[in-house]
Amino acid sequence: MTEKSVPHPVELLQTLVRFDTTNPPGNEAACIAYLDGLFKQAGFTTTVLGKTPERPNLITRLPGRGEASPVVWQAHVDVVTTAAQTWQHPPFAADIVDGDLWGRGTLDDKGAAAMMTVALLRAKAQGITPPGDIIFTVLADEEADADYGAKFLVEDHPEHFEGARFAIGEGGGVSVTMGSKKFYVIMMGEKQGCWMRLTVRGQAGHGSVPLRGQAMAKLARVLDTLDRKRLPVHITPVAHAMIAGIANALPFPQNVVLRLLLNPALTDRVLGLLGDKGAHLSASLHNTVSPTIVRGGEKVNVIPGEITLELDGRLLPGFTPDDMTRELRALLGNDIDLVVERYEPGPQPADMERYAVLADIIRKADPEGIPVPYLVSGVTDARHFAKLGIQSYGFIPMQLPDELIKTIHAADERIPVATLEWGTQVLLETLKRFKG
């Protein structure tokens, strides 16, 4: 493949979006086959591995100079549902409207897959050799449990990642504004999933005779408390570095206000003054719980004696499910049954030495941008690669208006066309400079 025949990242992303890889069921096979063909055409050796034929993963490698250990690049091509969402433009049409490419996965995570693919194809066509091998992995099933994706590869085919100590993936590299400044968040760590089931019980009875203070009322109190109150403040090293970095770049009095977040006695009060920005910062400063599913009652004329509430809990690095249940009981009282149904330990926060390289790459790519460390409130496939001793950095460079971040997993997800070329070039520079 010559440099002229390498697809533009916009063209490639349009093609990827048009594969409906909604998970479940995923059905990533056709999308993976298309990318596999591109890499083979360019002279790459590829490996396709799947737990089932319908849900494969692609691994390919750009050989390096042997001066450093391999670096894993990873992106996923499954996407979340668009059900019950009203879109201005069809979510799988990949229309370009008003300078944006619209479609499910443009931000999470097919945009990353497109930019990484084009960066690697350009490197091959231009004869660019990185310090160490780049192991590019295009994954299935990130949006569920990764049983068919990263978890499967790490557990069943770890030999493909032998020698790698660091990875580049989703979770950072994106621009955000605070005050009048533009920051680029670089993911250094992520929270841990801790899903729970809470049960409240009370007297059952006939719907014609109201019962006060029973299961429904207890559930109402639980939901009201979770809506009004936060769990305790915890300022982890990554969150401290993030907030301090933002504060240092802002003028008075904004810098003073941001630094007050680092005083646990004042954190929650200050967060309440910051609006939407406060909501995102809050998730980096607390273990969090979101009620997501309620089950209870069988008939309209029967007052239920038992109701269950499923909770999406997220733990900060270094905390355990025991910490979560202790904090929840302190908040909600003991008149509940609380069971942890699933917990996945997260990766240890990445080191600052290689963060400095990524920060310098961003400064050169956008002299107005200010890089800061970032703690992701969700989870990524980094937690699976961590089992092989691989530390991950979230670094998918994108220049985005703040309002577009809200479209991830929501209606009208879209990405500015211009940022795809910019991000691809930043990744090409990363390929040259980031050493394993």
GIDARA-V103507 format. One record per pair of residues at least 6 apart in sequence whose C-alpha atoms are under 8 Angstrom apart, sorted by the first residue. I is the first residue (numbers start at 1). GAP is how many residues later the second one is. Records with the same first field share a line. If there is no record, write none. Layout:
I->GAP / GAP
//
This chain:
1->40 / 41 / 42 / 124
2->40 / 123
3->119 / 122 / 123
6->112 / 115 / 116
7->111
8->110 / 413
9->105 / 106 / 109 / 411 / 412 / 415
10->91 / 104 / 407 / 410 / 411
12->102
13->93 / 97 / 98 / 101
14->79 / 80 / 81 / 87
15->79
16->15 / 61 / 94 / 98
17->75 / 76 / 77 / 86 / 87 / 88 / 89 / 93
18->74 / 75 / 76
19->9 / 11 / 12 / 73
20->7 / 72
21->6 / 7 / 10 / 56 / 57 / 58
22->56 / 57 / 58 / 59
23->55 / 56 / 57 / 58 / 118 / 120 / 121
24->56 / 57 / 120
26->28 / 29 / 52 / 53 / 114 / 115
27->27 / 28
28->26 / 27 / 28 / 49 / 50 / 112
29->24 / 25 / 26 / 27
31->46
32->24 / 25 / 26 / 106
36->10 / 22
39->6 / 7 / 21 / 82
40->6
42->79 / 82 / 83
44->16 / 17 / 18
45->15 / 16
46->12 / 13 / 14 / 15
47->11 / 12 / 13
48->8 / 9 / 10 / 11
49->7 / 8 / 9 / 104
50->6 / 7 / 98 / 99 / 102
51->97 / 101
52->96
55->85 / 86 / 93 / 94
56->83 / 84 / 92 / 93
57->80 / 81 / 82 / 83 / 92
58->78 / 79 / 80 / 81
59->76 / 77 / 78 / 79
60->75 / 76 / 77
61->72 / 73 / 74 / 75
62->58 / 62 / 67 / 71 / 72 / 73 / 74
63->66 / 67 / 69 / 70 / 71
64->6 / 65 / 66 / 67 / 68 / 69 / 70
65->64 / 65 / 66 / 67 / 68
66->65 / 66 / 67
67->64 / 65
68->63 / 64 / 65 / 367 / 368
69->63 / 64 / 94 / 95 / 96 / 366 / 367
70->62 / 63 / 64 / 65 / 93 / 94 / 95 / 96 / 365 / 366
71->61 / 62 / 63 / 64 / 93 / 94 / 95 / 96 / 97 / 364 / 365
72->62 / 63 / 64 / 65 / 89 / 92 / 94 / 95 / 96
73->43 / 61 / 62 / 63 / 64 / 94 / 95 / 96
74->39 / 62 / 63 / 64 / 65 / 93 / 94 / 95 / 96
75->34 / 35 / 37 / 38 / 62 / 63 / 64 / 94 / 95
76->33 / 34 / 37 / 62 / 63 / 64 / 65 / 66
77->28 / 32 / 33 / 36 / 61 / 62 / 63 / 64
78->27 / 31 / 61 / 62 / 63 / 64 / 65
79->25 / 26 / 29 / 30 / 64
80->24 / 25 / 63 / 329
81->328
82->9 / 22 / 328 / 329
85->325 / 326
86->325 / 326
87->324 / 325
88->324
89->6 / 13 / 14 / 323
90->12 / 13
91->11 / 12 / 13 / 321 / 322
92->11 / 12
93->9 / 10
94->7 / 8 / 9
95->6 / 7 / 8
96->6 / 321
99->317 / 318 / 319
100->314 / 315 / 316 / 317
101->313 / 314 / 315 / 316
102->310 / 311 / 312 / 313
103->309 / 310 / 311
104->305 / 308 / 309 / 310
105->6 / 308
106->307 / 308 / 309
107->301 / 306 / 307 / 308
108->300 / 301
109->61
111->309
112->58 / 284
113->25
115->305 / 306 / 308 / 309 / 312
116->308 / 311
118->306
119->305 / 306 / 308 / 309
120->308
123->6 / 305
128->304
129->303
130->301 / 302 / 303
131->301 / 302 / 303 / 304
132->303 / 304
134->297
135->26
139->10 / 11
140->6 / 8 / 9 / 10
141->6 / 7 / 8 / 9
142->7 / 8 / 238 / 239
146->6 / 235
150->231 / 234 / 235
151->230 / 233 / 234
154->230 / 231 / 233 / 234
158->230
164->226 / 272
165->224 / 225 / 226 / 271
166->224 / 225 / 226 / 227 / 270
167->223 / 224 / 225 / 226
168->224 / 225 / 226 / 227 / 228
169->213 / 223 / 224 / 225 / 226 / 227
170->210 / 223 / 224 / 225 / 226
171->15 / 16 / 205 / 209 / 222 / 223 / 224 / 225
172->12 / 13 / 14 / 15 / 202 / 221 / 222 / 223 / 224 / 225
173->11 / 12 / 13 / 14 / 221 / 222 / 223 / 224 / 225
174->10 / 11 / 12 / 221 / 222 / 223 / 224 / 225 / 226
175->7 / 8 / 9 / 10 / 194 / 222 / 223 / 224 / 225 / 226 / 227
176->6 / 7 / 8 / 9 / 224 / 225 / 226
177->6 / 225
178->68 / 99
179->71 / 75
180->70
181->68 / 69 / 188 / 189
182->186 / 187 / 188
183->63 / 186 / 187 / 188 / 189
184->178 / 185 / 186 / 187 / 188
185->186 / 187 / 188 / 189
186->169 / 172 / 173 / 185 / 186 / 187 / 188 / 207 / 208 / 209
187->186 / 187 / 188 / 189 / 206 / 207 / 208
188->50 / 161 / 162 / 163 / 167 / 185 / 186 / 187 / 204 / 205 / 206
189->49 / 128 / 158 / 159 / 160 / 161 / 185 / 186 / 187 / 203 / 204
190->126 / 127 / 156 / 157 / 159 / 185 / 186 / 187 / 188 / 189 / 190
191->123 / 124 / 125 / 126 / 155 / 184 / 185 / 186 / 187 / 188
192->122 / 123 / 124 / 125 / 151 / 152 / 153 / 154 / 186 / 187
193->119 / 120 / 121 / 122 / 149 / 150 / 151 / 152 / 153 / 185 / 186
194->118 / 119 / 120 / 121 / 127 / 146 / 147 / 148 / 149 / 150
195->115 / 116 / 117 / 118 / 119 / 145 / 146 / 147 / 148
196->114 / 115 / 116 / 117 / 142 / 143 / 144 / 145 / 146
197->111 / 112 / 113 / 114 / 141 / 142 / 143 / 144
198->110 / 111 / 112 / 113 / 138 / 139 / 140 / 141
199->107 / 108 / 109 / 110 / 137 / 138 / 139
200->15 / 18 / 19 / 106 / 107 / 108 / 135 / 136 / 137
201->13 / 14 / 17 / 104 / 105 / 106 / 135
202->11 / 12 / 13 / 102 / 103 / 104
203->8 / 11 / 12 / 101 / 102
204->98 / 99 / 100 / 101
205->6 / 97 / 98 / 99 / 100
206->95 / 96 / 97
207->93 / 94 / 95 / 96
208->93
211->92
214->91
215->89 / 90 / 91 / 92
216->88 / 91
219->88
222->110
223->68
225->106 / 107
226->63 / 64
230->56 / 58
231->55 / 56 / 57 / 96 / 97 / 100
232->54 / 55 / 95
233->31 / 34 / 35 / 52 / 53 / 54
234->30 / 51 / 52 / 53
235->27 / 29 / 50 / 51
236->49 / 80 / 81
238->111 / 135 / 136 / 137
239->45 / 46 / 134 / 135 / 136
240->22
241->131 / 132
242->130 / 131 / 132 / 133
243->15 / 16 / 18 / 19
244->14 / 15
245->127 / 128
246->9 / 12 / 126
247->7 / 8 / 9 / 11 / 12
248->7
249->6 / 121
257->13
258->12
260->6 / 7 / 10
261->6 / 7 / 9 / 10
268->14
271->7 / 8 / 10 / 11
272->6
283->94
284->32 / 91 / 92 / 93
285->31
286->29 / 30
287->26 / 27 / 28 / 29 / 37
288->25 / 26 / 27
289->22 / 23 / 24 / 25
290->21 / 22 / 23
291->18 / 19 / 20 / 21
292->17 / 18 / 19 / 20
293->16 / 17 / 18
294->13 / 14 / 15 / 16
295->12 / 13 / 14
296->8 / 10 / 11 / 12
297->6 / 7 / 9 / 10
298->6
313->11
314->63 / 64
315->6 / 9
317->29 / 30 / 31 / 32
321->19 / 22
325->13
344->39
345->38
346->33 / 36 / 37 / 40
347->35 / 36 / 39 / 44
348->38 / 43
349->42
350->41 / 42 / 43
354->80 / 81
355->18 / 38
357->76 / 77
358->37 / 72 / 76
359->12 / 13
361->65 / 68 / 69
362->7 / 8 / 9 / 64
363->6 / 7 / 8
365->61
382->9 / 10
385->6 / 7
386->6
396->27 / 31
397->25 / 26 / 27 / 29 / 30
398->21 / 22 / 24 / 25
399->17 / 20 / 24
400->15 / 16 / 19
404->9 / 10 / 11
407->6 / 7
//
